[in-house]
Amino acid sequence: MNPVRCAEVTRTTKETDISLSLCLDGGETDVMTGIGFFDHMLTAFSVHGGFGLSIRAEGDLLVDGHHTVEDTGIVLGQALGKALGDKSGIARFGSFFVPMDESLCFASVDVSGRPFLVFDGTFPQEKVGDFDSCLTVEFFRALAMNAGITLHLKVLYGANTHHMIEGLFKAAAHALRLAVQPASGEGVLSTKGVL
């Protein structure tokens, strides 16, 4: 297992410029993407996952938030994969429910090396602040594909889109926290011997 479990990733395109550092075993949280609600969600993800997370993102927000949100998911996923190294010595699986007032959300993750996202959630409001609700699935898809994880997310019920999205971010953070925690035994948790 990577004894430090930290990673830094920078990605620059014609649409976004993102610098990110992630430490799976804790640290400061400092997030600035230019999208207030998204900053709130990433901060919740960091705090509830017990992760150190620093993000500086500049994107073409005059167009909309899509590129900034998706590309942040890409970079966070790349950092997660890098921080986990060969994935040895971790629990691998994690699942978690989060109630958020009237809503209830669920996340389940397998740090499998096989990227996949199942997303089951419909939001009654199109926007939360300056964040388009439909970008929630774009973020998590980018995260799962670039981290090499299988991620299932579900909103069981809810009425307030803010609560529903926040519940998903917190549930995903807790599920990942469980999956990446050190586990007894050597090597990776797989009959194949490799992930």
C-alpha positions as CSV (number, residue, x, y, z in Angstrom):
1,M,0.0,0.0,0.0
2,N,1.2,3.5,-0.8
3,P,2.3,4.8,2.7
4,V,1.6,8.4,1.8
5,R,-1.6,8.0,-0.1
6,C,-1.6,11.5,-1.6
7,A,-1.5,12.7,-5.1
8,E,-1.4,16.0,-7.1
9,V,-2.8,16.3,-10.6
10,T,-2.9,19.3,-12.9
11,R,-5.0,19.4,-16.1
12,T,-5.2,22.3,-18.6
13,T,-7.4,22.4,-21.7
14,K,-8.9,25.2,-23.8
15,E,-11.9,25.0,-21.5
16,T,-10.5,24.5,-18.0
17,D,-7.4,24.8,-15.9
18,I,-7.5,22.7,-12.8
19,S,-4.9,22.0,-10.1
20,L,-5.9,19.4,-7.4
21,S,-4.2,17.7,-4.4
22,L,-5.8,14.8,-2.5
23,C,-4.7,13.0,0.6
24,L,-6.8,10.0,1.6
25,D,-5.7,10.1,5.2
26,G,-6.8,13.7,6.0
27,G,-5.6,17.2,5.7
28,E,-7.0,20.7,5.0
29,T,-9.9,21.4,2.7
30,D,-9.6,24.3,0.3
31,V,-11.9,24.4,-2.7
32,M,-12.5,27.1,-5.3
33,T,-14.1,26.3,-8.6
34,G,-16.1,29.5,-9.3
35,I,-19.4,27.6,-8.7
36,G,-20.6,28.2,-5.2
37,F,-22.8,25.2,-4.7
38,F,-20.3,22.9,-6.3
39,D,-17.6,24.2,-3.9
40,H,-20.1,23.4,-1.1
41,M,-20.5,19.8,-2.4
42,L,-16.8,19.2,-2.8
43,T,-16.1,20.6,0.7
44,A,-18.7,18.2,2.1
45,F,-17.1,15.3,0.1
46,S,-13.7,16.1,1.6
47,V,-15.0,16.6,5.2
48,H,-17.2,13.5,5.2
49,G,-14.7,11.3,3.5
50,G,-11.9,12.4,5.9
51,F,-9.8,13.5,2.9
52,G,-7.4,16.4,2.5
53,L,-8.5,18.2,-0.6
54,S,-7.3,21.3,-2.4
55,I,-8.8,22.4,-5.7
56,R,-8.3,25.4,-7.9
57,A,-10.4,25.4,-11.0
58,E,-10.8,28.0,-13.6
59,G,-13.3,27.3,-16.4
60,D,-15.4,28.8,-19.1
61,L,-18.2,29.7,-16.8
62,L,-19.5,32.3,-19.3
63,V,-20.7,29.2,-21.3
64,D,-22.0,27.3,-18.3
65,G,-20.7,25.1,-15.5
66,H,-20.5,21.8,-17.5
67,H,-16.8,21.8,-18.4
68,T,-15.7,22.9,-15.0
69,V,-17.8,20.3,-13.1
70,E,-16.9,17.4,-15.5
71,D,-13.2,18.2,-15.7
72,T,-13.0,18.5,-11.9
73,G,-14.5,15.0,-11.7
74,I,-11.8,13.8,-14.2
75,V,-9.0,15.3,-12.2
76,L,-10.3,14.1,-8.8
77,G,-10.7,10.7,-10.3
78,Q,-7.2,10.7,-11.6
79,A,-5.8,11.8,-8.2
80,L,-7.8,9.1,-6.4
81,G,-6.4,6.4,-8.7
82,K,-2.9,7.8,-8.3
83,A,-3.2,8.0,-4.4
84,L,-4.4,4.4,-4.2
85,G,-1.4,3.0,-6.2
86,D,-1.8,-0.7,-6.7
87,K,-4.8,-0.8,-4.4
88,S,-3.2,-3.3,-2.0
89,G,-4.1,-3.4,1.7
90,I,-7.5,-1.6,1.4
91,A,-11.0,-2.7,2.3
92,R,-12.0,-2.2,-1.4
93,F,-15.8,-2.1,-0.8
94,G,-17.9,0.5,0.9
95,S,-21.6,1.4,1.2
96,F,-23.4,4.1,3.0
97,F,-26.9,5.7,3.5
98,V,-27.3,9.4,4.2
99,P,-30.6,10.9,5.3
100,M,-30.8,14.7,4.6
101,D,-34.0,16.1,6.0
102,E,-36.8,14.7,3.7
103,S,-34.4,12.9,1.3
104,L,-32.5,9.6,1.6
105,C,-29.5,8.8,-0.5
106,F,-27.3,5.7,-1.0
107,A,-23.9,5.1,-2.4
108,S,-21.9,1.8,-2.9
109,V,-18.4,1.6,-4.3
110,D,-16.0,-1.1,-5.3
111,V,-12.4,0.1,-5.9
112,S,-12.2,-2.6,-8.6
113,G,-10.1,-1.2,-11.5
114,R,-13.3,-1.6,-13.5
115,P,-14.9,1.9,-14.0
116,F,-18.7,1.9,-14.0
117,L,-21.4,4.2,-12.8
118,V,-25.0,3.4,-12.0
119,F,-26.9,6.6,-11.2
120,D,-30.6,6.6,-10.2
121,G,-31.8,10.0,-9.2
122,T,-34.3,12.6,-10.6
123,F,-34.1,16.2,-9.3
124,P,-37.3,18.3,-9.1
125,Q,-35.4,21.6,-9.4
126,E,-33.2,22.3,-12.5
127,K,-30.7,24.5,-10.5
128,V,-29.3,24.9,-7.1
129,G,-27.8,28.4,-7.0
130,D,-25.6,28.6,-10.0
131,F,-25.2,24.8,-10.3
132,D,-27.2,22.9,-12.9
133,S,-28.7,19.8,-11.2
134,C,-28.0,17.6,-14.3
135,L,-24.3,18.1,-13.8
136,T,-24.4,15.9,-10.7
137,V,-24.3,12.7,-12.8
138,E,-21.6,14.2,-15.1
139,F,-19.3,14.8,-12.1
140,F,-19.8,11.3,-10.7
141,R,-19.4,9.7,-14.1
142,A,-16.1,11.5,-14.7
143,L,-14.9,10.6,-11.1
144,A,-15.8,6.9,-11.5
145,M,-14.3,6.5,-15.0
146,N,-11.0,8.2,-14.1
147,A,-10.6,6.6,-10.7
148,G,-11.3,3.1,-12.0
149,I,-14.0,2.5,-9.5
150,T,-17.5,1.0,-9.7
151,L,-19.9,3.5,-8.2
152,H,-23.7,3.1,-7.6
153,L,-25.6,6.1,-6.5
154,K,-29.3,6.3,-5.7
155,V,-31.8,8.9,-4.4
156,L,-34.4,6.8,-2.7
157,Y,-36.7,9.8,-2.2
158,G,-36.7,13.5,-1.7
159,A,-38.2,16.8,-2.6
160,N,-35.5,19.4,-2.2
161,T,-32.8,19.2,-4.9
162,H,-30.2,20.8,-2.6
163,H,-30.7,18.0,0.0
164,M,-30.8,15.3,-2.6
165,I,-27.5,16.3,-4.3
166,E,-25.8,16.9,-1.0
167,G,-27.0,13.5,0.3
168,L,-25.4,11.9,-2.8
169,F,-22.0,13.7,-2.3
170,K,-21.9,12.8,1.4
171,A,-23.0,9.2,0.8
172,A,-20.3,8.8,-1.9
173,A,-17.7,10.3,0.5
174,H,-18.5,7.9,3.3
175,A,-18.6,4.9,1.0
176,L,-15.2,5.8,-0.4
177,R,-13.8,6.4,3.1
178,L,-14.8,2.8,4.0
179,A,-13.5,1.4,0.8
180,V,-10.0,3.0,1.0
181,Q,-9.4,2.4,4.6
182,P,-6.5,0.0,5.5
183,A,-7.6,-3.6,5.8
184,S,-5.9,-6.6,7.4
185,G,-3.9,-8.8,5.1
186,E,-1.4,-8.3,2.4
187,G,-1.9,-7.6,-1.3
188,V,-5.2,-6.8,-3.0
189,L,-8.6,-8.1,-2.0
190,S,-9.2,-10.2,-5.2
191,T,-9.1,-13.8,-6.2
192,K,-7.2,-12.6,-9.3
193,G,-4.4,-11.2,-7.2
194,V,-4.5,-7.9,-9.0
195,L,-7.0,-5.0,-9.5
